[in-house]
């Protein structure tokens, strides 16, 4: 007796657990049925309510602010790069922006080529904006010391000054005016030195004189290039050979020809005046600049564009000159036009989707034709989030269709409701008689749900999943901002030439320091410089601490490596160094708490930088370790203050470093949320598992075939993948839901019949939904934007594999080992030829209401 009671109790518990999915399904369906019934009975009320909610939401636009700062749009906000950039803006206050142009030819070291380059350079220097902004207004200015270097005698006093070198005999050191000369006299000269714009150009060798260039032979020009080490116009050291690309050398290592020559225009940026809300773009790809700089850059680009077209028109066998160029604003300008210039293409896609839905939903007469402005409304509402979209779908959409159904019942014209078609008779066609249902019946009865068909579908799934795994293992994590640039744009051409002719050109970076006692920490600074010098990822470094140490030892015999100076003494030597011939170039690397004045000790140091170049890298596997190693080097020296490494390119490298973690985490979270909601609404564990399997297989194939289609893991693909999860789950969830709600005979589990019923009941709607999505996105194929192309490719993969697993694999699985039906009743016997139509019944509260 006790055993029987236990058996009965176990059976009752099992029966209760088995009934939970059915009861929960009934509760959910009853809720939505009752909600739909209320909306359908009073649709106008719900339409007005929905409209009021929209109007209230629109009031938030008064507080709307569009973010245009690239640091806040494209970079993880918890990254060091964001903090370091904000600190640099606040403390350093200024930046240097390099504009570039490249002249290419068979040999740019010929007099005619350089003369043409000189004329273009002069045009840029003389150009001005409509509001009279010129090159000298925006350029980065440096003192002109060519008079000192060349010992030009401007007065008897200066002549005596440069001829007197008493310390040379005393200390046997090179004469340094900043140290050996009378301080008052020297500073008077320094303070009166003219300043000129910093322009890195090979034309500097001949002081921008076209006649002087044309009078030289190619051999003489080659000799000048190989021997020039100092800028004749500025007096500063300059390696002119770094400006040449596509170099050919002789057996002695001398340059004898070059295919490209680069010119760099240095522009000063006052970071404290940069306001990205005014000067940024809607894409968030604009660089930091002020209004006057942006205006001058536009004039600069216009001049170079005109000259590039002229050279291109003259190009033949005897004229091989080409001009490539870029400006700081170029990337923002090109990407903005590329992305937002294709909005019209997307609009066409939505219009096509609109008419696509009309064709599917409508009867082809004046009464049965349906117009759906709500689709456009939903596209707008989608911006507020999936939740609001869902809420409007179950309120506004149902209410609108209820009103439209009443219009059809009243035989009113779809375009002009005031017109009544008295002779109109609405035709009711059985779903089984429609063409999609007939096609599905033939396909699934004769192919998919047969034993050979099931085996074939499973084999195809295994093959595609295997290919997906192969692609997934080779899928790279990589983002290149050049992908945002159309291949025919001037910026893309410039980037390609720079990459081909200057393959070793590295990435500019700097060590950013502040908030510590430089006198006490100086030995650690020297240690830091040594560490960076020895890093294999560093191409070159310009370390003022080492040059300062050498300066103090040469002229004051103080060893800064092993001696801690008094603060006053340190600042005295630093002032001498920064006004010396070799140390003056480092003035731009310092920010002081006061003004730097010749002849006086420097104020306390606020911020200082050390410039260096990373080597040219070829992927995240190189540049991410390089970034991490450089940052770790700044930590290892143990300086008690703010010390970090900063580069504008870090905004990309940081994203590359974190994107893999972000993709993995976000995809898992999206899967968890989607499957959690699926489990909540379906509440049948086995069904949820099969849906989950289909989603996983879809994601696997999408990621794998992304590799075969030339995509990588980046920001665009990450967003596409996360959106794809919500899309692909629909295909499987609808079919599975229809399967478990398909009625079965009591005591029978005819899974094949129920799978057939499910696909016939919902399959066409699923395919139509996929078709509308694909049609709306198809216009992206005509876009030039990488983002649009990436989205299109990912969504095509999501739709294809989502449909395959939802409409083919899942019915095969469910028809073989699917769960029992949640609806069980007696089905009358049917003749063999009508079995296909007999059980075409997916129960719902509406069915029950009809039956009662």
N, C-alpha and C positions, 0 to 999 in steps of 0.2 A: 504493500500500500504506500509506504513511504517512498519507494522507488518510483512508483507511478506518479506521485505528487511532484517529485523532482523533475521527472520527464515533462509533466504538464507545465510546471513552472518555467523550465528552460524553453519549452515551445512557446509559451506566452511571451517571454522576454524576446525571443527571436522574432515572433510575429509582430511585437510592438516595434522593434527596431526596423523591421522590414516595412512597416507602415509609415514610419517617420517621413521618408521622402515623398510618399504619396500625399500625406496630410499637409506637409509644408508646401508642396507644389500647389495643392488646392487652395491653401491660404493666400499664397502669392497671386495666383491667377484670379481668385475671387476679389482680392483687393483691386487689382488693375481693371478687372471687369466692371466692378462697381464704380470705379473712378471714371472709366470710359463711358459708362451709362449716364452718369451725372453730366459729364461734358456734352455728350450727344444730345441730351434732353434740353440743355440750356447753353448752347454753344456761344451765343452772343455775349453772355455774361463772362465766360472764360476768355473769349477774345479780348474783351475790354480789360479784364484783369491782367492778362498777359501784357497788353499794351501799356498799362499803367506801370507795371514792374519795369518794363523796358525804359519808359520815360524817367522813372526814378533812378534807374541805373545810369542813364545818360548824364544825370547831374554830376556824376563823378568826373566827367570830362573837364569840368572847370578846374579840377585839381590835377588833371593829367599832365605829366611831364615826360617827354621822350628822352630816354637815355642815349647819348651820342658818344660818350667817352669809351674808347676801345678797351681800356683797362677794366671797365665795369661790365662790358658786354661780352668780351671774348676770353677773359682770363678768370679762373676760379678765384673768388673773393677771399678765400682763406689762404691763398698762396703768399709766399714771401715777396714775390714780384710786386704785388699790389701795395704792400706796406712799404717796400723799398722805393717804389716810384713816388708815392705820396710824400715820403720823407725827403727825397731828392728835390721834388717840386718846391716843398716848403723851405728847405734849408739852402739848396744850391742856387735856385732861382734863375738859371740861365742854361741855354742849350745851344748846340751847334748843329746845323742842318746842311747837308751837302747835296747840292744839285749836280747832276752829272750829264755829260754829253760825250759821245764817242764818235770819232771820225774813222772810217775804215776805207782801205784801198789796197791795191796790190802791194804798195809800199808807201806808207804815210810819211816816210823820211825824205821824200822828194820835195824840192823847193815849191813846186806848184801846189802840192797837197797842203803843205804847211801855210802857204800864202792864203789859200782859200779858208783854212781854219782860222787864220788871223782875222780875216774880214768878217767871218761869222762871229768871232769873239767880240770884235769891236761893235758889231750891231747889238749884241746882247748888253754890252756895257752902256751903250748910249740909249737903249730903249727905256721908255717910261710909261707908266699907267695913265689912264685918263685923268686921274687926280694927282699927277705929277710925282709919283713915287718912282725913284730910280734905284739902280744897283747900289749906289753909295749910301742910300738910305737904309738898306736892309742888310748889307754885308757885314761880316765879322771883320773888324779892323785890328791890325797889328802895327806896332811901331816900325817905321822904315829906318833900318840901320845900315843901309848900303853905303851911305856916306862915310860911316865910321870904318866899315870893312875895307872900303876902297881908299881910305885916307885922303878924301878930296879936301883941298885946302879952301875953306870958305872964308877964313879970316886969319890974321896973324896970330890971334890968341889961340884959336883952335889948332892952327898949325903947330904952335909950340906945345900945345897940350898932347897931341898925338905923337910928337917926336921925343917927349921926355919919358923915359922908362927907367927911373932910378932903381926900382925894386928888382929889375932883372939882374943887375950886377950883384945886388945884396943877397937875394934868396935863390938866385938861379932858377927862377920860375918865369912862365910866360906872363907878359905884361897884361894885367886886367884892370882897365880904368876904374871899374866899380870899387876896387880894393886900393889901388896904388895912387890914383889921382886925388886931387883935392875934392872933397865931397861936395862942397857948394858949387864948384865949377862944373863938376861932372853931372850933378843932378840938374843944374841949369840947362845943360846940353840935352840930357835925357828928356826933361819935361817939355823941351821945345822941339823934340823930334816929331816930324809929321807922321800921320798914320795913314795906312792904305788898306784897301780891301784884300783879304786873303783869297787868292786865286791860284790854284795849283794847275799850271799849264806849262807844257814844253816850250811854248812861245816865249816864256819868260827868259829863256837863254839868249834870245835875240831882242829882248826888251820890246816885244810886240811891234817890231818894225818890219813891215811888209817888204820894203825895198831892200833892207839888209838880208832878208831871207832869200829873195829872188836872185840876189847877187852871188849867193853861195852855190857851190856844186853839191851833189848828193854826198860825195865823200867828205866834204868839209862839214856838212850838217851831221853826218855820222860821227865825225871826230868830236864835234862840239857836244853832242849828246853823251858820249862816253866819258868826257872829261869834266863836264859841268857838275859841281857839287853844291854851289851856293846860288841862291836867287839873285840875279843882278839888280832887280828892281826893289826887292825888299831887304836883301842882305842876310836872310835866314838860310840855314842849311836846308837843302831839298834834294831828294833822290829822284831825279827826273826819269830814270829808267823804269821806276815803278808805274809810270803813267803809260807805258807802252805795252801792247798786247800782241800775241802772235809773233813773238820775237824770233829772229834767226841770228845765230852767232857764228863767228869764224872759229878756227882752231885755237885761237888765243883767248877765246871767251868774250871777245868784243862784239857788241851788237852791230850788225851790218844792215838789218832791215826789220820792219815791223808792219803788221797788217792793221793795227789799230792804235789809236792814241786817245787817251782819256783826258778830259778837262773837268775839274771840280770847282764849283763855286760854293764858298763857305758863307752861310747865312746865319745871322745871329737871331736867337729866339729868346725873348724875355718870358720865361715860364710863368712869372707872376701875372702876366697879362693874358695868358691863354684861357679862353672860356670855350670849352667844347660845346656848350649849349648853343653858342652863336656860330662857331666855326667848324663844328663837326658835321657829319652827314647822317642821314637816316639809317645807314647800314652799320654805323659804328666802326668804319674802317679808315676814317680820316686821321691824319697825324696831327701832333700838337704844333700849332702855329698861331701867329697873331694876324690880324686883318691885313696889315700892310704887307706882310710877307706873302700871304696868299694872293693878294692882288698883283704883286710883282712877279710871282711865279707864273701867273696866268699870262702876263705879257712875255715873259721869258719863253714859255712854251709856244706862244704864237710865232715868235721870231724863229725858233728852231723848226717849227712845223713848216713854215714857208720855205726855209732854206733846204730842208729835207726833200720837199717836193721838187724844188728846182734841181737839186743834184740828181734825184731819181729820174727826172725828165731828160737829163743830159747823159745818163748812164749808157755807155756802150763799150766797145773793146778798148777805146782810148781814154775813156773817162769811167773810172771804177769807184769814184768816191761815193760813200753813203754816210748819212748822218743819223745817229741814234741818240735818243735823249730821254731824260726823266726829270721830274721835280719832286719835291717832298709831297706835294698834293696829288701826284699822279695816281697813286694806288687808290686813294679815296675817291677821286673823280671817276676812274675807270670802273671800279667795282660798283659804285653807286649807279652808274648808267646801266651796267650789265644786269644788276639785280632788279632795280626798280624800273628800268626801261622795258622790262618784259612783263609788266603787270597786264598790259593789253592782251598778251598771249594767254595768261591765266584767265582773264575775263572771258575770252573766247571759249576756253575749256569749260567754264561754268555755264556759259550759254548753251554749249553743246549738250552738257549734262541735263540742263533744264528741258530741252526739247526731247532728249532721250527718254526722260521720265514721262513726258507728255505722251509720247508714242506708246509706251508700255501701259500706262494707266487709262488711256482714253479709248472711247469708241469713236469711230470716224464719222461723226455727224455733229451738227451744231449744238445739240443738247449734251451728248455724251463726251464731247471734248472737254478736257480738264486743264485749267490754268493753275499753276501752283506758285504764287509769289512767296509762299512760306519757305520754299527752298532757298531763295535768296536771303530771306530773313535768318534762316538757320545758319547760313554761312557767316553772317554778321555775328549772330549770337555765339557761334563757336569760339570767337575771340575771348569770350568771358569764361570759357572752360567747358569741359565735357559735362559737368553737372548741370549747368544751365541749359546746355543743349538738350540733355535728356529730359529735363523738366518741361521745356517748351515742346518737345516732341509728344509728350503725353498730355499736354494741355492745349496749346495753341494749334498744333497740327491736327489733333483729333477734332477740335472745335471747328476749324476751318473746313475739314472734310465733311463734318456733319452738316454744316450749312450748304456745302456743295452738293451733298446727297439730297438734301431737301430741294435744291434748285432743279436737280434732275427729275425728282418725283413730280415737281410742278411743271416740267417740260419747258423750262426757260433756257434761252440761248446762253452759251457760255461766255461770249464776249459782250453781248447786250442783254442782260437779264430781263429787261423790260419786254423783250419779245418772247411770246409764248408759242411753241410749236404744238398746236392742238393734235395734229395727226401723228405725233411721235409716239412710238411704242418701244419701250425698253426691252431689249433682248437679254435674256439670262442664259448664258452658256455654261454648261457644266465644266468645272475645271479639267475634268478628264478629256473633254472634247477639244480643248485648246491645243495648238500645235506644240508648245513646249512640253505639255504633259504627255502627248503622244510620242514625242522624240525620246523623252526620259523613259517611258514605258518600254519602247523598243530597245533602247541602249542597255538598260539595267536588266531587263528580262532575258535578253539574248546574249549579252556580253558580260557586264560587270558582275552580276550576282550569280553567274554560273561558276562551276568549279574551275574550268580553265581560265575564266576571266579573273577570278579571285587570285589564282596562282600568279597570273601575269602581272596584276596590279601590285601584289606583294613583292615580286621580283623587281619591278621597275622602281618601287619605293626603296628597296635595299640598294639598288645600283645608284640611284640619285643621292641617297644618304651617304653612301661610300664616297662618291665624288665630292659631296659637301664636306665630308671630314677631311679629304685631301686638300681642298681649297682652304678650309678653315685653318689647318695647320700652317699654311703658307701666307695667310692673310696678315698684312703688315699694318702696324700702327704708325701712320705717317700723315702729316698735313703740310702742304706747301701753299703759301698764300698766292703763289704765281698761278695756281689752278683757278683762282677767281678772275683771272685776267684773260680776255679773249685773245686767241692766237694772232689775230690780224691787227691788234691795237699797237700803237707806238711803244707802249710800255713793255709789252711782251717781246717785241723785237729787240728792244734795248737789253732786257734781261737775258735773252738768248745769246746775244753777241757778247755781253759781259761774261756769261758763263763759259762760252767757247774760247774767247780770246784772253780771259783773265782767270783761268781755272784755279789758280792758287790764291786768289783774293779771299782773305779771311773775314771773320765777323768782328766788328768793332765792339769793344766792351771796356769797362773800367772798374777799378776797385774804388768803392765809395766809402769814405770814412768821416767820422765826426764824433763829437761828444767825449773826448778824452784828452789827457795831458800829453801833447806831442813830445815835449822834452823828456818826460819820464819814459814814455813808451817807444821812443825812437829806435832803440836797438831791435825791438820786436818788429818795427816797420821794415828794417833792413832784412830781418829774417823772413818776413812775408814776401818781400821782393825776390829773395833767393829761392823761395819755394815756387813762386810763379815762373821764375826763369827756368827752373828745372822741370816744370810740368811739360809732358810730351804733347799736350793739346794746345799749347801756346805757340803762336807763330812769331810774335815779336812783342816787346814791352818797352815802354818809355818811362823808366822809373826815376822820378825826381829825387827820392831818398838817396839812391846811389850816387847820382850826380852831385847832390848837395854834400854828401859825405866826402867825395873826392875834392870838391871845391874848398871845403873847410880844411881838409888836410893839406892841400897844395898851398893855400895862401895863409893859413893860420896855425898849421901844424897841430891840430886838435883831432884826436881819433874818436869819431862819433860812434864807432862800433863798440868801443869798450869804455866810453866816458859819458857820464850823464852831465850835461851842461846846466848851468843856471838858466832859468827861463828868460831873463833879460839878455843874456849872452846868446842863447839860441835864436831869439828873434832878431838880434843884431846881425848875426851871420846870415840868417834867412833873408833879410832885407837886401844885404849885399848880393846874395846869390840871385835873387829874383830880378835884380837890376843889372846883372852881369850879361856878357854877350852870350854865354852858353845857358844861363839859367832863366833869361827873360821869357823864353818860350813856355815856361811852366807857370807863368802868372795866371793864365786862364784855368789852371787846375786848382786854384785856391779861392776860397771865400773867407774874408776876415770879418770880425765884428766892427771894424772901422775901415777907413780908407787906407790903402797901401800908398805910402809916400816915400819917394826917393830921399835917402839921407836920414831917415828915421827908422826906428825899430818897427817891425811889423806889428799890427794889432794881434790880439789873440785869434788863433785859427778857428773858424767856424766849421768849414767843410773843406776837404781836399780829395782829389781823385788821382789815380794812377791809370793812364791809358794803356791798353794792350790789345792785341789781336788774337782771336782764336784761329786755329787752322781751318781750312775748308773741310767740312764734314759731308758725309754722304748718306745720312740717315739718322733716325733717333737712336740707334744702337751706338752711335758715336757722339752725337751732340748732347744727349742727356747725361752720360757719364762725365763728359767734359764740364758741363754746367755744375754738376754735383761735386766733382773734384775741386773745382775752383772755389766754390763756396765753402767746402770743408777746409781748404787751405787757409781761408781767412779765420776760421774758428780755431784751428789748431795752434795758431801763434799766440793765442791767449791775450789779445789786446783788450783792455778794460774800457770798452766803448762801442760805438756803432761802427762795424766794419762788415761790408758785404761786397758782392760782385753784382754789377748791374749792366744789362745790355738790352736794347730795344728788342732784339731777337729772342730774349728770354720769354717774352709774351707768348711766343709760339712754342718754345721748348717746354715751358711749364705745362702748357696745355697738352703737348704730346706726352709728357710724363704722367699726367693725371688721367688722360682720356681713357686708357685701358681700364683703370680702376673705376672710372665713372661709368663706362659702358657696362662693365660687369655688374656693378652695384645697381645701376638704374634699370638694366634689363631684368635683373633678379627681382627688384622691387616692383617693376611693372608686371612681371609674371605673377608675383605673389598677390598683387592687388586684383589683377584680372581673374586669376583662378579663384581667389577668395570670393569675389563677387559671383563668379560662375557657380561655385559651390553653394553660396547662399541662396541663389535663385533656383538651381536645379536640385540640390540636396541629395543627389544619388551618387555615392562615392565612386562606384565603378565607372559611371558615365563621365564624371569629372576627370577621372584618371585618363580615359581615352581622349577626352578633349585636350588635356594637358600634353599627352603624347603627340597629338597632331600639331599643337603649337610648337613644341620643342623641335619636332622634325622640320617644321616650316622654317623656324629660326636657324636651325643647323644648315639647311640648304641655302637659305638666303645669304648667310654669312660666307658659306663656302663658295657660292657662285658669284659673290661680290668680288672675290679674288680673280676668278676667271674673266670677269667683266671689267677689270682694271680699277676697281675701287679699293680704298683702304679704310681703316678705322680712323675717323676724324670727327670733327664737330658735326658736319652735315650728316654723315652716315649714322652717327650715334643717335641723332634726333629721328632720322628715318627708321632706324631699327625699333626705337621705343614706340613710335607711332604704329609701326607694322604689327606689334604685338596685339594692340587693341583691334587692329583690322583683321588679322588672320584668325583670332579666336572666334569671330562671328561666324565664319564659314562652318567650323566644326560644331559650335554651340547650338546653332539653329537646327542642324541635322540631328544632333544627339537629343535635343529637347523633343523634337518631333518623334523620334524613335521611341523614347520611353513613354510618350503619351499616346502612341498608336495603340488602338484597342486590340486585345488578344482574346482568343477563345478561352473559356475557363478550363484550366487544367492543361493548357497547351501553350507552348512558347515557340510559335512560328516566327523565328527571328528574321528569316529571309523576307517573308511577306511584310513584316513591320518595317524592315529597312527600305523595302521598295515603296511602301506607303509614305515613309518619312521623306525620302528624296523627291517623290512625286508631289508631296504636299508643300515642301519648302525649297526644293532644289532650284526651281526656276527663279524664285525670289532672291536666293543667294547669288545665282549667276547674274541676275539683273543688277544687283547691288555692286558686284565686282566690275561689271561692265560700265556702270555709271562712273565709278571711281577711276577706272582706266581711261575712259573717254575724257573726263575732266582733266586728267594729268597728261594726256597725250600731247597737248599743245606745248608742254615743256620741252619736247624734242626739238622745237624750233627756236628755243632760247639759246643764248650764248653763255649763260651762267653755269658755272660748275655746280653750284648748289642745286639748281633746278635739274640738271642732268643726273646728279647723284640721287636726288629724291625720286626722279622718274625711274631710274634703274632699280632702286630698292623696292619701290612700290610695285613695279612689274613683277619682280621676283616674289614679293609677298603675295600678290594676287594669284600668280600661277601656281606656286607651291601651296598656298592656302586653299585654293580651289581643289587641287589634286588630293590633298590630305582630307579635306572636309567632305568633298562630294564623291570621292572614289575610295580612298583607303578606309576612312571611317565607316562607311556602309558595309564594306567587306568585313571589317572587324566586328561590327555590331551584328551583322547577319550570321556570324559564326559563333561568337562567344559573348554577345551583348547581354546586358542586364534584363531582368523581367520587366514587363510593362507595368506602369503605374495605374493603368485603366484595364480592367478585366471584366468582360461580359460575354454573353453567348452570341455568337455570330451565326446566322442561318446558313445552311449548306448552300454552296454555290456550284454552278457548273464549271468545269475546268476552264472554259474559255473566258469566264467572267471573274476568275479568282483575282485577276490583276486589279479589278475595280472594286471588288467586294469590300475590302477592308480599308478603303481610302478614307479613313476616318481618324483624325487626330482630335481627341476629346479636349474640351475646354469648358469653362462655365457657360459660354454661349451655346455650345452643343447641348448642355444639360438643360438650359432654359428652353431651348427649342423642343427637346424631348418631352419636357414636362407640360 
